[in-house]
Amino acid sequence: MKVLLGKKIGMTQIFNEEGEVIPVTVIEAGPQTVTQVKTVERDGYDSVQVGFSDAKPQRVNKPMTGHFKKAGVDAKKHLMEFTPDDGDSYETGQVMTVNEFEEGKMLDITGTSKGKGTQGNIKRHGHHRGPMTHGSKHKRMAGALAAGTYPSRVFKGNAGPGRMGRETITVQNVKLVKVIEDRNLLLVKGAVPGGKGSLVRIQYAVKGQEQ
C-alpha cells in the first residue's frame, strides 16, 4: 500500500481531450522521506514511518532531533506510518514522490474538514424549521427532545446544537486525473476535505477501479 502525505493547494478546472471541463483539486504531494522501518522482530509490528515537509531545526524538540539524526534525514513537520504490502521493501532515507501513483487510478483521500464552530441543529443536522408566522417562538430552535414524565431526560447522542466540523473524513474512489511530476502535484477529480494548506493522506482506493 503506497501512501503519500500532501498539502491541499486549492481547486481549479482543466479540460480533457474531448473538451469537457473537469473540476479538480490540486494537491502538492511529497516528496516524503522514509524515517524509520519497523519490523515484527524489533517493534512488534511491520510499519513504515515517513516524514513530509521540512521543519526548522530550532522548532524540533531533542527526542525528535535525535530520531531524525539517527535516520540521517532532515527534520520533518509531519510524520505518518503505513503498513507495507507483502513483498514491498523500504529503506531509511528513501524518497517517495508523486510518480508512485498512476493517472486514471482511483484514490482514497483522508483529511480534516473545515471547522465551523458552534452551529444550530438546522445547519448541523438538517432539521426542519418551525412555523414562521402567528407568533411562533421556535423558528429555528430544536423541538421536544424527550417526554417530561418518562424518560424525563434527554438520551445521549441526541442530535442538537453543538460544535460542527473539524472531523477526520475520507473520500473514497476519487479519480486521479493528472500527475505533474516536476512540481510534485496531483490533480484529483472533485473536492477533498479540508481548507487550503491543510494536510491530506493519499493512497490507492481499497475498492477503486479504473474509469
Phi and psi in degrees as GROMACS dihedral restraints (atoms count N, CA, C in turn):
[ dihedral_restraints ]
;  ai    aj    ak    al  type     phi  dphi    fc
    3     4     5     6     1   -86.4    20    10
    4     5     6     7     1   130.9    20    10
    6     7     8     9     1  -131.9    20    10
    7     8     9    10     1   136.0    20    10
    9    10    11    12     1  -125.6    20    10
   10    11    12    13     1   142.9    20    10
   12    13    14    15     1   -93.7    20    10
   13    14    15    16     1   144.4    20    10
   15    16    17    18     1  -149.2    20    10
   16    17    18    19     1   173.8    20    10
   18    19    20    21     1  -120.7    20    10
   19    20    21    22     1   127.8    20    10
   21    22    23    24     1   -72.2    20    10
   22    23    24    25     1   123.1    20    10
   24    25    26    27     1   -90.2    20    10
   25    26    27    28     1   -41.0    20    10
   27    28    29    30     1   153.1    20    10
   28    29    30    31     1  -168.7    20    10
   30    31    32    33     1  -117.8    20    10
   31    32    33    34     1   151.2    20    10
   33    34    35    36     1  -153.7    20    10
   34    35    36    37     1  -164.7    20    10
   36    37    38    39     1  -141.3    20    10
   37    38    39    40     1   149.3    20    10
   39    40    41    42     1  -132.1    20    10
   40    41    42    43     1   169.5    20    10
   42    43    44    45     1  -113.0    20    10
   43    44    45    46     1   136.4    20    10
   45    46    47    48     1   -87.4    20    10
   46    47    48    49     1  -174.8    20    10
   48    49    50    51     1   -65.8    20    10
   49    50    51    52     1   -25.5    20    10
   51    52    53    54     1   -85.4    20    10
   52    53    54    55     1    -1.2    20    10
   54    55    56    57     1    85.5    20    10
   55    56    57    58     1    10.5    20    10
   57    58    59    60     1   -82.9    20    10
   58    59    60    61     1   144.4    20    10
   60    61    62    63     1   -83.5    20    10
   61    62    63    64     1   130.4    20    10
   63    64    65    66     1  -122.0    20    10
   64    65    66    67     1   117.1    20    10
   66    67    68    69     1   -72.8    20    10
   67    68    69    70     1   130.9    20    10
   69    70    71    72     1  -133.4    20    10
   70    71    72    73     1   152.4    20    10
   72    73    74    75     1  -102.7    20    10
   73    74    75    76     1   132.5    20    10
   75    76    77    78     1   -95.4    20    10
   76    77    78    79     1   125.3    20    10
   78    79    80    81     1  -124.3    20    10
   79    80    81    82     1   126.6    20    10
   81    82    83    84     1   -86.2    20    10
   82    83    84    85     1   103.3    20    10
   84    85    86    87     1  -108.8    20    10
   85    86    87    88     1   120.8    20    10
   87    88    89    90     1    69.3    20    10
   88    89    90    91     1  -170.1    20    10
   90    91    92    93     1   -67.9    20    10
   91    92    93    94     1   146.1    20    10
   93    94    95    96     1  -122.7    20    10
   94    95    96    97     1   152.0    20    10
   96    97    98    99     1  -116.4    20    10
   97    98    99   100     1   138.4    20    10
   99   100   101   102     1   -73.2    20    10
  100   101   102   103     1   118.5    20    10
  102   103   104   105     1  -100.8    20    10
  103   104   105   106     1   -18.5    20    10
  105   106   107   108     1  -164.8    20    10
  106   107   108   109     1   140.7    20    10
  108   109   110   111     1  -116.1    20    10
  109   110   111   112     1   115.7    20    10
  111   112   113   114     1   -98.5    20    10
  112   113   114   115     1   143.9    20    10
  114   115   116   117     1  -127.5    20    10
  115   116   117   118     1   161.5    20    10
  117   118   119   120     1   -63.3    20    10
  118   119   120   121     1   -40.5    20    10
  120   121   122   123     1   -63.9    20    10
  121   122   123   124     1   -39.1    20    10
  123   124   125   126     1   -96.1    20    10
  124   125   126   127     1   -37.0    20    10
  126   127   128   129     1  -117.3    20    10
  127   128   129   130     1    -8.4    20    10
  129   130   131   132     1    94.5    20    10
  130   131   132   133     1    -9.7    20    10
  132   133   134   135     1  -160.9    20    10
  133   134   135   136     1   158.3    20    10
  135   136   137   138     1   -89.7    20    10
  136   137   138   139     1   129.9    20    10
  138   139   140   141     1  -163.0    20    10
  139   140   141   142     1   155.4    20    10
  141   142   143   144     1  -121.5    20    10
  142   143   144   145     1   124.2    20    10
  144   145   146   147     1  -100.6    20    10
  145   146   147   148     1   130.5    20    10
  147   148   149   150     1  -125.6    20    10
  148   149   150   151     1   153.3    20    10
  150   151   152   153     1  -120.8    20    10
  151   152   153   154     1   142.1    20    10
  153   154   155   156     1  -129.9    20    10
  154   155   156   157     1   137.9    20    10
  156   157   158   159     1    72.5    20    10
  157   158   159   160     1   116.7    20    10
  159   160   161   162     1   -64.8    20    10
  160   161   162   163     1   142.4    20    10
  162   163   164   165     1  -115.7    20    10
  163   164   165   166     1   152.4    20    10
  165   166   167   168     1   -69.2    20    10
  166   167   168   169     1   134.2    20    10
  168   169   170   171     1   -55.2    20    10
  169   170   171   172     1   -35.8    20    10
  171   172   173   174     1   -71.6    20    10
  172   173   174   175     1   -11.4    20    10
  174   175   176   177     1   -98.7    20    10
  175   176   177   178     1     5.4    20    10
  177   178   179   180     1  -110.8    20    10
  178   179   180   181     1   131.4    20    10
  180   181   182   183     1   -72.3    20    10
  181   182   183   184     1   171.1    20    10
  183   184   185   186     1   -63.8    20    10
  184   185   186   187     1   -45.0    20    10
  186   187   188   189     1   -58.2    20    10
  187   188   189   190     1   -43.7    20    10
  189   190   191   192     1   -72.7    20    10
  190   191   192   193     1   -30.9    20    10
  192   193   194   195     1   -61.4    20    10
  193   194   195   196     1   -42.9    20    10
  195   196   197   198     1   -66.0    20    10
  196   197   198   199     1   -36.5    20    10
  198   199   200   201     1   -63.1    20    10
  199   200   201   202     1   -45.9    20    10
  201   202   203   204     1   -68.8    20    10
  202   203   204   205     1   -36.9    20    10
  204   205   206   207     1   -65.1    20    10
  205   206   207   208     1   -40.0    20    10
  207   208   209   210     1   -63.2    20    10
  208   209   210   211     1   -36.7    20    10
  210   211   212   213     1   -78.5    20    10
  211   212   213   214     1   -15.1    20    10
  213   214   215   216     1    73.9    20    10
  214   215   216   217     1    31.7    20    10
  216   217   218   219     1  -126.3    20    10
  217   218   219   220     1   162.6    20    10
  219   220   221   222     1   -71.1    20    10
  220   221   222   223     1   155.2    20    10
  222   223   224   225     1   -62.3    20    10
  223   224   225   226     1   142.5    20    10
  225   226   227   228     1  -121.5    20    10
  226   227   228   229     1   151.4    20    10
  228   229   230   231     1   -78.2    20    10
  229   230   231   232     1   -38.4    20    10
  231   232   233   234     1  -124.8    20    10
  232   233   234   235     1   135.6    20    10
  234   235   236   237     1  -120.5    20    10
  235   236   237   238     1   148.5    20    10
  237   238   239   240     1  -152.1    20    10
  238   239   240   241     1   150.0    20    10
  240   241   242   243     1  -118.7    20    10
  241   242   243   244     1   147.5    20    10
  243   244   245   246     1  -145.1    20    10
  244   245   246   247     1   156.7    20    10
  246   247   248   249     1   -90.1    20    10
  247   248   249   250     1   122.2    20    10
  249   250   251   252     1   -72.7    20    10
  250   251   252   253     1   153.9    20    10
  252   253   254   255     1   -72.7    20    10
  253   254   255   256     1   158.4    20    10
  255   256   257   258     1   -60.2    20    10
  256   257   258   259     1   129.6    20    10
  258   259   260   261     1    94.9    20    10
  259   260   261   262     1   -19.6    20    10
  261   262   263   264     1   -76.4    20    10
  262   263   264   265     1   138.3    20    10
  264   265   266   267     1  -126.4    20    10
  265   266   267   268     1   137.9    20    10
  267   268   269   270     1  -129.9    20    10
  268   269   270   271     1   152.5    20    10
  270   271   272   273     1  -127.0    20    10
  271   272   273   274     1   147.7    20    10
  273   274   275   276     1   -60.6    20    10
  274   275   276   277     1   132.6    20    10
  276   277   278   279     1    94.4    20    10
  277   278   279   280     1    -9.4    20    10
  279   280   281   282     1   -67.0    20    10
  280   281   282   283     1   138.6    20    10
  282   283   284   285     1  -104.6    20    10
  283   284   285   286     1   131.8    20    10
  285   286   287   288     1  -113.2    20    10
  286   287   288   289     1   133.5    20    10
  288   289   290   291     1  -127.5    20    10
  289   290   291   292     1  -175.4    20    10
  291   292   293   294     1   -67.6    20    10
  292   293   294   295     1   -16.7    20    10
  294   295   296   297     1   -70.8    20    10
  295   296   297   298     1    -0.3    20    10
  297   298   299   300     1   -70.7    20    10
  298   299   300   301     1   -17.5    20    10
  300   301   302   303     1  -113.4    20    10
  301   302   303   304     1   152.3    20    10
  303   304   305   306     1  -114.5    20    10
  304   305   306   307     1   135.7    20    10
  306   307   308   309     1   -60.3    20    10
  307   308   309   310     1   142.2    20    10
  309   310   311   312     1    92.8    20    10
  310   311   312   313     1   -13.5    20    10
  312   313   314   315     1   -79.3    20    10
  313   314   315   316     1   164.6    20    10
  315   316   317   318     1  -100.2    20    10
  316   317   318   319     1   140.2    20    10
  318   319   320   321     1  -122.2    20    10
  319   320   321   322     1   155.4    20    10
  321   322   323   324     1  -109.4    20    10
  322   323   324   325     1   126.2    20    10
  324   325   326   327     1  -122.5    20    10
  325   326   327   328     1   126.9    20    10
  327   328   329   330     1  -112.6    20    10
  328   329   330   331     1   133.8    20    10
  330   331   332   333     1  -152.6    20    10
  331   332   333   334     1   178.5    20    10
  333   334   335   336     1  -104.5    20    10
  334   335   336   337     1   122.2    20    10
  336   337   338   339     1   -66.1    20    10
  337   338   339   340     1   161.8    20    10
  339   340   341   342     1   -65.7    20    10
  340   341   342   343     1   137.6    20    10
  342   343   344   345     1   -80.2    20    10
  343   344   345   346     1   134.3    20    10
  345   346   347   348     1  -116.1    20    10
  346   347   348   349     1     6.0    20    10
  348   349   350   351     1    71.5    20    10
  349   350   351   352     1  -158.4    20    10
  351   352   353   354     1   -81.3    20    10
  352   353   354   355     1   126.5    20    10
  354   355   356   357     1  -128.3    20    10
  355   356   357   358     1   160.5    20    10
  357   358   359   360     1   -77.3    20    10
  358   359   360   361     1   173.2    20    10
  360   361   362   363     1   -68.9    20    10
  361   362   363   364     1   -26.4    20    10
  363   364   365   366     1   -69.1    20    10
  364   365   366   367     1   -49.3    20    10
  366   367   368   369     1   -72.7    20    10
  367   368   369   370     1   -36.4    20    10
  369   370   371   372     1   -75.4    20    10
  370   371   372   373     1   -38.5    20    10
  372   373   374   375     1  -123.3    20    10
  373   374   375   376     1    -1.3    20    10
  375   376   377   378     1    76.0    20    10
  376   377   378   379     1    26.6    20    10
  378   379   380   381     1   -69.5    20    10
  379   380   381   382     1   158.1    20    10
  381   382   383   384     1   -81.1    20    10
  382   383   384   385     1   152.5    20    10
  384   385   386   387     1   -84.0    20    10
  385   386   387   388     1   166.9    20    10
  387   388   389   390     1   -84.7    20    10
  388   389   390   391     1  -179.4    20    10
  390   391   392   393     1   -63.4    20    10
  391   392   393   394     1   144.1    20    10
  393   394   395   396     1   -97.6    20    10
  394   395   396   397     1    -0.1    20    10
  396   397   398   399     1  -129.5    20    10
  397   398   399   400     1  -179.8    20    10
  399   400   401   402     1    58.8    20    10
  400   401   402   403     1    40.4    20    10
  402   403   404   405     1    71.2    20    10
  403   404   405   406     1    21.4    20    10
  405   406   407   408     1   -64.3    20    10
  406   407   408   409     1   135.1    20    10
  408   409   410   411     1  -108.5    20    10
  409   410   411   412     1    14.1    20    10
  411   412   413   414     1  -127.8    20    10
  412   413   414   415     1    50.3    20    10
  414   415   416   417     1   -66.1    20    10
  415   416   417   418     1   -45.2    20    10
  417   418   419   420     1  -129.1    20    10
  418   419   420   421     1    15.0    20    10
  420   421   422   423     1   -87.1    20    10
  421   422   423   424     1   156.4    20    10
  423   424   425   426     1   -67.9    20    10
  424   425   426   427     1   146.2    20    10
  426   427   428   429     1   -82.5    20    10
  427   428   429   430     1  -155.8    20    10
  429   430   431   432     1   -63.8    20    10
  430   431   432   433     1   130.6    20    10
  432   433   434   435     1   -98.5    20    10
  433   434   435   436     1   -24.7    20    10
  435   436   437   438     1  -165.5    20    10
  436   437   438   439     1   157.7    20    10
  438   439   440   441     1   -70.4    20    10
  439   440   441   442     1   151.1    20    10
  441   442   443   444     1   -76.9    20    10
  442   443   444   445     1   -40.6    20    10
  444   445   446   447     1   -78.3    20    10
  445   446   447   448     1   -51.0    20    10
  447   448   449   450     1  -144.0    20    10
  448   449   450   451     1   125.7    20    10
  450   451   452   453     1   -91.8    20    10
  451   452   453   454     1     3.4    20    10
  453   454   455   456     1    61.5    20    10
  454   455   456   457     1    24.3    20    10
  456   457   458   459     1  -160.6    20    10
  457   458   459   460     1   167.0    20    10
  459   460   461   462     1   -99.8    20    10
  460   461   462   463     1   125.9    20    10
  462   463   464   465     1   -67.6    20    10
  463   464   465   466     1   148.5    20    10
  465   466   467   468     1   -62.9    20    10
  466   467   468   469     1   144.6    20    10
  468   469   470   471     1    85.4    20    10
  469   470   471   472     1     3.3    20    10
  471   472   473   474     1   -64.2    20    10
  472   473   474   475     1   131.6    20    10
  474   475   476   477     1   -68.4    20    10
  475   476   477   478     1   120.3    20    10
  477   478   479   480     1  -155.8    20    10
  478   479   480   481     1  -170.0    20    10
  480   481   482   483     1   -63.4    20    10
  481   482   483   484     1   157.5    20    10
  483   484   485   486     1   161.6    20    10
  484   485   486   487     1  -172.8    20    10
  486   487   488   489     1   -70.1    20    10
  487   488   489   490     1   136.7    20    10
  489   490   491   492     1  -126.2    20    10
  490   491   492   493     1   140.8    20    10
  492   493   494   495     1    89.1    20    10
  493   494   495   496     1  -170.7    20    10
  495   496   497   498     1    54.0    20    10
  496   497   498   499     1    51.8    20    10
  498   499   500   501     1  -121.2    20    10
  499   500   501   502     1   151.8    20    10
  501   502   503   504     1   -75.7    20    10
  502   503   504   505     1   120.7    20    10
  504   505   506   507     1  -129.1    20    10
  505   506   507   508     1   138.6    20    10
  507   508   509   510     1  -116.6    20    10
  508   509   510   511     1   124.7    20    10
  510   511   512   513     1   -98.5    20    10
  511   512   513   514     1   130.4    20    10
  513   514   515   516     1  -105.3    20    10
  514   515   516   517     1   153.3    20    10
  516   517   518   519     1    55.0    20    10
  517   518   519   520     1    53.7    20    10
  519   520   521   522     1   -95.0    20    10
  520   521   522   523     1   127.5    20    10
  522   523   524   525     1   -77.2    20    10
  523   524   525   526     1   131.2    20    10
  525   526   527   528     1   -83.5    20    10
  526   527   528   529     1   108.4    20    10
  528   529   530   531     1   -81.9    20    10
  529   530   531   532     1   -43.4    20    10
  531   532   533   534     1  -152.4    20    10
  532   533   534   535     1   145.5    20    10
  534   535   536   537     1  -118.1    20    10
  535   536   537   538     1   124.0    20    10
  537   538   539   540     1  -111.2    20    10
  538   539   540   541     1    94.0    20    10
  540   541   542   543     1   -66.0    20    10
  541   542   543   544     1   -41.0    20    10
  543   544   545   546     1   -67.8    20    10
  544   545   546   547     1   -17.4    20    10
  546   547   548   549     1  -116.6    20    10
  547   548   549   550     1     7.1    20    10
  549   550   551   552     1    56.5    20    10
  550   551   552   553     1    45.1    20    10
  552   553   554   555     1  -117.4    20    10
  553   554   555   556     1   141.6    20    10
  555   556   557   558     1  -118.0    20    10
  556   557   558   559     1   132.1    20    10
  558   559   560   561     1  -110.1    20    10
  559   560   561   562     1   113.6    20    10
  561   562   563   564     1  -113.7    20    10
  562   563   564   565     1   146.8    20    10
  564   565   566   567     1   -73.6    20    10
  565   566   567   568     1   131.8    20    10
  567   568   569   570     1    86.1    20    10
  568   569   570   571     1  -163.7    20    10
  570   571   572   573     1  -101.2    20    10
  571   572   573   574     1   155.0    20    10
  573   574   575   576     1  -128.7    20    10
  574   575   576   577     1   157.5    20    10
  576   577   578   579     1   -64.0    20    10
  577   578   579   580     1   151.3    20    10
  579   580   581   582     1   102.1    20    10
  580   581   582   583     1   166.0    20    10
  582   583   584   585     1   -93.5    20    10
  583   584   585   586     1  -179.2    20    10
  585   586   587   588     1   -62.9    20    10
  586   587   588   589     1   133.9    20    10
  588   589   590   591     1    86.9    20    10
  589   590   591   592     1    -1.9    20    10
  591   592   593   594     1   -78.9    20    10
  592   593   594   595     1   158.3    20    10
  594   595   596   597     1   -86.2    20    10
  595   596   597   598     1   136.2    20    10
  597   598   599   600     1  -132.1    20    10
  598   599   600   601     1   153.8    20    10
  600   601   602   603     1  -113.1    20    10
  601   602   603   604     1   129.5    20    10
  603   604   605   606     1  -121.6    20    10
  604   605   606   607     1   133.3    20    10
  606   607   608   609     1  -153.6    20    10
  607   608   609   610     1   162.6    20    10
  609   610   611   612     1   -63.0    20    10
  610   611   612   613     1   143.1    20    10
  612   613   614   615     1   -64.1    20    10
  613   614   615   616     1   139.1    20    10
  615   616   617   618     1   -64.9    20    10
  616   617   618   619     1   -40.3    20    10
  618   619   620   621     1  -118.0    20    10
  619   620   621   622     1    19.1    20    10
  621   622   623   624     1   -74.1    20    10
  622   623   624   625     1   154.6    20    10
  624   625   626   627     1  -137.4    20    10
  625   626   627   628     1   158.9    20    10
  627   628   629   630     1   -69.2    20    10
  628   629   630   631     1   143.6    20    10
